[in-house]
């Protein structure tokens, strides 16, 4: 049997016990902090675990104080309008001053000290990228000289390959530095996805600059073959490139193995899931570089033995095809990461079981766990809380005998309403504490979970 309550109009009588924070009281009612010192103060539980209780005021007290200070509602409205106009003017001046400061820095130079983010390039993925930039830059210079000397299409493809790698890894370095920026109001979840964006652009650059020019030069060589000069220096430069590219490849492999071991993943899973896009790009580019050196050397050797320049042009096409395959893989994996893919099913199952096994949870619905990139997960679920368990949790912290006496003293509807409002609000606070506890447990169970959104049904 359901008790149907008559709908009532909630006027000032029912809102006089509403709470308001000190900041809102000052802003909405144009008061000073000294005005609030004379009002009744009530301590409330903070919704965050790491924050102490905070002070609130009765809205009715604040409204009465504002009328005492300003004299009438009309005077208060005029003051609100004046402050709003002053705030708009202040923001306009602030925007203009920021623009002038930007122009000043561009003209005289920004003397701001270096950020600690520079340390990112001395370890981990940043170190791998910087090593790759230096080695590929040198390889490009030597391969370009060898192409000018020999005119080999395969050597031209190798030079373009090294140039593309150098440019792409410089872009990766920019993405790493940008990903270290602290979150701001416009980007509350931070800038970690800048690594994926840089890797995606890098994949497109490999396809257009590396694969495209290699295919173009190979096709031109097939249509208009020309004799090739001595390839001795080209072989020496390819041998040096093979050693340097192999060294960079080993650095990338060791970094990925270390990171995969820390995450409990295999080497293959770590690469395919694009857990670290910057190191992935270096790994794949250097692997392609080693293979392309082998392809170029083989085709140039066939040209030297047979005197047929078509083998050299075929080598250029082979290098272009290899680069196209690598770029397609990078574009696919980074696009998947930027779309917001789900975490692994076993991880999601562990988080779901944690919620479902908690006594305060009756059921959960619409569970989503999104990988935000760089080992950061956002977890969201609609939770049906068991009100009886929450109420029992509240009662365990109360003096039952005193509570029974309060119930026995209730004689009128007004007293009943006051009793229900008091304990109803305390039960809601208890529910908030339970939500905080569940969020903390989820983060402890999986340290990658950085943001938890539990919607109460």
N, C-alpha and C positions, 0 to 999 in steps of 0.2 A: 504494500500500500504506500503510495507516494503522497507526501504532504505538499500540497500546492499552495504556495505563498502568494498573497495578493501583491501585485506590482505596486511599488511605492515610488513617489517622487523624492529623489535625494537632493534636498536643498541644503541651505547653510547648516541646518541642525545636524545633518549626517556627515558634512565635510569639515566641520570645525575641528575634528580630531586628526585630520590629515597632516602628515609631516612634510617639512620642506627643509632642504639643506641651507647652510649659511650662504653659500655662493649664490644660489637661486634667490634667496631672500634679499641679498644686496642688489643683485642685478634687476630682478623683477619689480621690487618695491622701492628702489632708489634709496636704500638705507646705508648707513655706515656700520662698520664692525662694532663701534662703540654702542650703537643703538641696540645691537643684539645682546650685549652683555647684561642688560636688564631683564631679558626674557628667560622663561623657563627652558632649561636644556635637558634633552633626552638622549641617552646613549643607545645607539643601534648597532647591530652586528653588520660587519662589512661583508659584501658578497665575495671577497677575495681572501684566500687563506693567508697570504703574506701581508695583510693589512689589518691594522688594529681597528677596534670599533670607532665609529665616528659620531659626531654630535648633530642632532637635528632639532628643529623647532616646530611648535604647533603653528599651522598656517593661520589659524584664527588670531593667535598672538601677534604674528608678523603683520597681518592686515590691520589690526588695531594700532600697532606701533606706527605703521606708515601713515595712517590717517592722523595720528597725533603729531607726526613730524611735518606733514605737508598740508594739513588742515582740511582738505577735501579731496574726493576722487578726481575732480577736474584738475586740480593743481598737480596731483600725481601723474595724470595723463600727460599734461604739458611737459613735465620734467622728463618722462619717458621719451617723448618725441624729441626733446632737445638733446638728450643723450644719444639717441639713435642717429640723429644728424651728425653729432660730433664723432661718433664711431665711424660713420661712413667717410667723413672727411679725414679721419686719422688713417684709415686703410688706404685711401687714395694717396696721401702723403707718404705712407710706408712703401707703397708700390713704386712711387716715383724715386724715393731715396734708394731703394734696392737697385733700380735700373741705373741710377747715377753711380752707385758703388761698383756695379758690374763694369760700367764704362771706364771708371777710374782704374780698376784692376787690369783691364785689357790694355790701357795706355801705359801705366807705370809698371805693370808686372805684378803678379800675385805673390806676395812675400809670405803667404801662409806656410807654416812648417809642413814637412812631409807627413802624410798620414801613416799610421802604423800598418796600413794595408800593404805597404811595400814589402813587409816581411813575408807576405804570401808567396812571393816569387823566389824565396830561398828554401822552400820545402814543398813537398807534396806535388799536386798538379802544376802549380806555378813554376816550380823548379824544372819540371819536365818540359813545359812550354818554352821557357827561356833557353834551355839547352838546345831544343829543336830549332828555335829561331836562329841562333848563332851558327849551328852546323849547316842548316839549309841555306842560309845566306851566303856562306862561303862556297858551298857546292854550286849554287847558281852562278857565281862569278867564274869559277873554273870551267864549268860546263859551257857557259856562253863563249868563253875564249876558245874552247875546243871546237865548238860549232863554227865559229868564225874561221878557224884554221882549216877544218876538214870539209865543212859544208854538209855534214851528215844529217839526214832527216831525223834519225833516231837520237843523235846528240842534241838536236834542237828540241825535240820532245822532252828529253831529260832536263835541259835547261829551263824550259817552260814549267816542267813539273816542280823543280826546286823553287822557282820564283813563286808559283802558286802556293806551295807549302809555306814559304816564308811569309807571304802576305796573310795567308789564312791563320797562321800561328800568331802573328802580330794581332790579328783580330781576336783570337782567343785570349791573349794577354789583356786586351782591353775589356773583354767580357768578364774575366776573373777580377780585375780591379773594380769594375762597376758592381759586380755581385756582392762586394764587401761593404757597400754603402748601407748605412743604418736606415731602418724603415722610417717613413714620414707620413703625415696625414693623407697624402695622395696615394701612397703605396704602403698600406698598413702591414702587408705580409712580406715586405722587403723586396730585394732585387736579385734573389738567387737565380731566377730564371734567365738572367742576362747571359749566363754560361750556355744555356740551351739555345738562346737566340743567336749568340755569336757562333756556336757550332753549326746551327742551321744555315746561317749566311756563309759560313766556311764551306759547307757541302755544296751549296749553289755555286760558290766561287770556283771550287775544284772542277765542277762539271763544265762551267762556261769557259774558264780561263785555261785549265789544264787539259781536260778531255777535248774541248772544242778546238783549240789550237793544234793539238797533236793530231786529231783526225784531219784537220784542214791541211796541215803540212804533209801528212802521209798521202792524202789523195793527190795533192799537187805533185809529189814525187812520183806517183804512179803514172800520172798523165804526162808529166814532163821530166823524165829521168835525166840525170846528168852524172858524169863521173865524179868519184869521191877521191879526195887527196889521201895521203898517208894517214892511217888511223892509229899510229903508235901512241901519240900523246892522248888521243881519245880513250884508248884502253887504260892508260895510266890514270887518267882522271876518273874513269868509271870505277877502277879498283879502289882509289881513295874514297870515292863517294860511297862505295859498298861498305867499306870499313866504318866511315862516319855515320851513315844512315843506320847501319847495324848496331852501333853503339847507342844511338838515340832510341832505337827500337828496344834494346835491352833495358834502358832506363824506364821506358814507358811500361814494359812488361812487368818489371819488378814493382813499380808503383801500383799497378792494377792488382797484382797478386797480393800485395800487402793490404790494400783496401778491401779486396774481396774476402780475404781471410778474416778481417775485422768485422765484416757484415755477415759472415757465415754463408757466403755464396761461392759457387765455383767461378773459375776464370771466365768461362763462356757465358754464364748467367749475368755476371757483372757487366760484360761488354754489350750483350744483347739488350739488357734493360737500360743501358746508357746511364748508369749510376753516376759516373763522372764524365760528362761530355767532353771536357777539355782534354783529359788524358786519352779518351777514346779516339779523338781526332788525330792526336799525335801518333797513337798506336797504329791506326789504320793507314795514315799517310806514310809513315815510315815502312810499314809492311809492304804497301804498294810501291814505295821507292825501291826497296830491296829487290822485289820481283821485277820491277820495270828495268832496273839496272841489268838484271840477268837477261831479260828479253832483248834489251838494246844491244848488249854485248854479243848475244847469240846471233842476232840478225846482222850486226856489223861484221862479225866473223865470217858469216856466209857470204856477205858481199865481198870481203877481202879474198876469200878462197875462189869464188866463182867470177868475180868482176861484174856481177849483175847488181845494179843499184836498186832493183825492185825489192830485194830482201830487206834493205834498209828502210824503205818506205813502209813495208809490211810491219816492221818493228815499231815504227811510229804509230801505226794504227793499233797495234797491240797494246802499247803504253796508254793510248787514249781510251781504249776499251777498259783497261784495268782501272784507270782513274774514274771513268764513268760509273763503274760498279761500286767503287768506294763512296763516291758522292751520293749515289742512290741510297746506299745503306745509311749514311749519315743523315740525309734528308728525312728518311722514314723514321729512324729512331728518335730524332730530336723533335719531329712533328708530333709523334705519339706522346712524348714527355710534355710538350707544351699544351696539348689538348687536355691534360689533367687525367691521367690514367689511374686506375685503382691500384692499391697495393696488392701484394701477393695474397692469394686466397687463404693460405695457412695463417698469415699474420692477421688478416681480417677475422678469421675464425676464432683466434685466441682472444681478440678484443671483444668480439660478440659474446663469447662464452663467459668472459669476466662480468659483463653487464647482466647477462641472463641468470647467472648463478648468484647474484646479489639478492638478499631477502627483500630489499626495498623496491625491487623492480618486478612488476607484474608481467610486462612484455615489452619488446622493442620492435620498432618498425622503421622502414626506409633508412637502412644503415648505409652510409657512404664513407669511404676512407680514400682520400685523394692524395696521391704522391705529388707534392708541390715542387719536387726537385731538390737535389743535394741533401737527401736524407731528412726531409721535412715532410710530415704527414698532417693532413687536416682531417679530423674525424667528426662525423655528424650522424646523429641518430635521434629518432623520435621515441621518447621513453614514456611508457605508461607506469606511473608510480603507484604502489599499493598504499592507499591512504591510511589503511588500518595500521600498517607497519610504521609509517611516519608518525601517526598519532601515538602509538605505543612508545616510540623512541622519545617523543616529547614528554609523555607521562612519566617515563623512567627518571627524568631529571626534575620532576616536581615533587612537592610535599603532598602526598595523596590526601592525608587527613585535612590539611589546610584547604585543599581544593574541594573536598567534600563539604566543608563548612561554608565555603563560598557558594556552592550550589544550593545548600539548604537555606541560605539567606536571600535567595532570589525569590521575590514575591510578585513583582510587576513586570510588564513587558519592557519597560525602560531598563530595569535592572538585568533582565535576561539579555537584552541587546548589548548592554555594556559588557556583560560577562562573555558573550560569544565573540564580540569584536576583539576583546583583549586576548583571549586564548586562540582565536582563529588566526590573528596576526602572528602570534608566537609559533603556531604550527607551520605557517608559511615560512617563517625564518628557519625552522627545523628542516623543511623541505629544501630550502636553499643550501643549508649546510650539507645535506645528503648529496646534492648535485655537485658541490665542491669536492666532496670526498670521492665520488665516482670519477670525476675528471682527474683528480690526483692519482687515483689507482690506475687509470688508463695510461697516464704518462709514465708511471713507474713500470708498468708491464712492458711498454714499448717506448724507449727513450726517443724514437724518431717522431712520436706524436707531439707536435708543438701547439696545435690549436684544437680545442675540443668544443663542439657545439651540441649540447643536449637540449632538445626541445621537449617540454613537459606536455603530455597529452591530458 
